[in-house]
Amino acid sequence: MTTLTLDHASRWYGNVVAVNDVSMTVGPGVTGLLGPNGAGKSTLISMAAGFLAPSTGTVTLDGAPVWRNEQAYRHLGIVPEREGMYDFLTGHDFVLASAELHGLKNPRAAARGALATVEMEYAEKRKISTYSKGMRQRVKMASALVHDPSLLLLDEPFNGMDPRQRMQLMELLRRMGDEGRTVLFSSHILEEVEQLAEHIEVIVAGRHAASGDFRRIRRLMTDRPHRYLVRSSDDRALAAALIADPSTAAVEIDLADGALHIQAVDFPRFTELLPRVARERSIRLFTVSPSDESLESVFSYLVAA
């Protein structure tokens, strides 16, 4: 059983704060690190892997600091987002080199086993320069698994994979979680995290925004205020009817744009209210468009919540 702990960990580069006072505990099973691009996920994983020292706070593995701790790499497997591979090597030689660096007793057997685990035996004799993006991801995964680590860190591991490769990797990570290993993977795609992670940590703009299982995080997202842009045949009458209902927190009439900007605080009730009010008052709806459905805006709400 391996536990990764960040305790008020921050990392900054000059005046830029990449990770800001993050505390979280990642234990056995599969944990998803969710957040938009540029949120600080890669920096957080680099600190967890011992590649970066925290500017303040601590990052520990079973109580021992990860930074400048060579023994930690006996337990760590790392799949970075950046390539950092030797294209002139074959897939087999790349994984074998990792096995030899770990000082394994039978590196060739370990390399063969790791390549079989990620289903890359068929291409192990080919040079990495001939690999697709998905194949490169899988051979990096084999390199990370060759010493049988108890903690696996993956930064955007599904990038470039086709649907079949993605399903294979998801099944492998689920199996590792079921075996009691600790798996932390980052993603900016909500559906990837939903399908795989038992537990979710959300990070936005370097800050820890939310923590829990997927249903709790999804509920926070669904229950947040929703903003809509609406154009109709009678904006004033529609605005008066909507603001009278508790599902609507605010309505702004934009005369220049000829539209209503609406903030709904009870999403299910509002979606029923709007068409009913329009029908009862014979108001035609020309545009009904969510104006804050980007992933970044959803996550930003979690930070403020």
Secondary structure as GFF3:
##gff-version 3
##sequence-region A 1 305
A	DSSP	beta_strand	4	13	.	.	.	ID=ss1
A	DSSP	beta_strand	16	26	.	.	.	ID=ss2
A	DSSP	beta_strand	29	34	.	.	.	ID=ss3
A	DSSP	alpha_helix	41	48	.	.	.	ID=ss4
A	DSSP	beta_strand	56	61	.	.	.	ID=ss5
A	DSSP	beta_strand	64	65	.	.	.	ID=ss6
A	DSSP	three_ten_helix	70	74	.	.	.	ID=ss7
A	DSSP	beta_strand	76	79	.	.	.	ID=ss8
A	DSSP	alpha_helix	91	101	.	.	.	ID=ss9
A	DSSP	alpha_helix	107	117	.	.	.	ID=ss10
A	DSSP	three_ten_helix	121	123	.	.	.	ID=ss11
A	DSSP	three_ten_helix	128	130	.	.	.	ID=ss12
A	DSSP	alpha_helix	133	145	.	.	.	ID=ss13
A	DSSP	beta_strand	151	155	.	.	.	ID=ss14
A	DSSP	alpha_helix	163	178	.	.	.	ID=ss15
A	DSSP	beta_strand	182	187	.	.	.	ID=ss16
A	DSSP	alpha_helix	190	196	.	.	.	ID=ss17
A	DSSP	beta_strand	199	204	.	.	.	ID=ss18
A	DSSP	beta_strand	207	212	.	.	.	ID=ss19
A	DSSP	alpha_helix	214	223	.	.	.	ID=ss20
A	DSSP	beta_strand	226	232	.	.	.	ID=ss21
A	DSSP	alpha_helix	235	243	.	.	.	ID=ss22
A	DSSP	beta_strand	248	254	.	.	.	ID=ss23
A	DSSP	beta_strand	259	264	.	.	.	ID=ss24
A	DSSP	alpha_helix	267	280	.	.	.	ID=ss25
A	DSSP	beta_strand	285	290	.	.	.	ID=ss26
A	DSSP	alpha_helix	295	304	.	.	.	ID=ss27
###
